[in-house]
């Protein structure tokens, strides 16, 4: 170990920590995208159920919230590819 390598130790530790943080963030984004993807598939079933049971007529904000959540899931879940 030369004299210059001791000074660069904090820089290397910081770079390694940033790489790990980046990997964790990428994994979290993948999990959110996968959840949104499957939400896009399952939410229409909940919407149809609220329509068939009359819950949508009794609680219109619930129907609007489900439709809005479905749109958000469509947008966020676009990047997920389940075959990967």
Residue pairs with C-beta under 8 A, 6 or more apart in sequence:
30 80
32 76
33 76
33 77
33 78
33 79
33 80
34 77
34 80
34 82
35 77
36 72
36 73
36 74
36 75
36 76
36 77
36 80
37 73
37 77
37 80
37 82
38 77
39 69
39 70
39 73
39 77
40 70
40 73
40 74
40 77
43 66
43 69
43 70
43 73
44 70
46 66
47 56
47 63
47 66
47 67
47 70
49 55
50 56
50 59
50 62
50 63
50 66
51 63
55 62
55 63
56 62
56 63
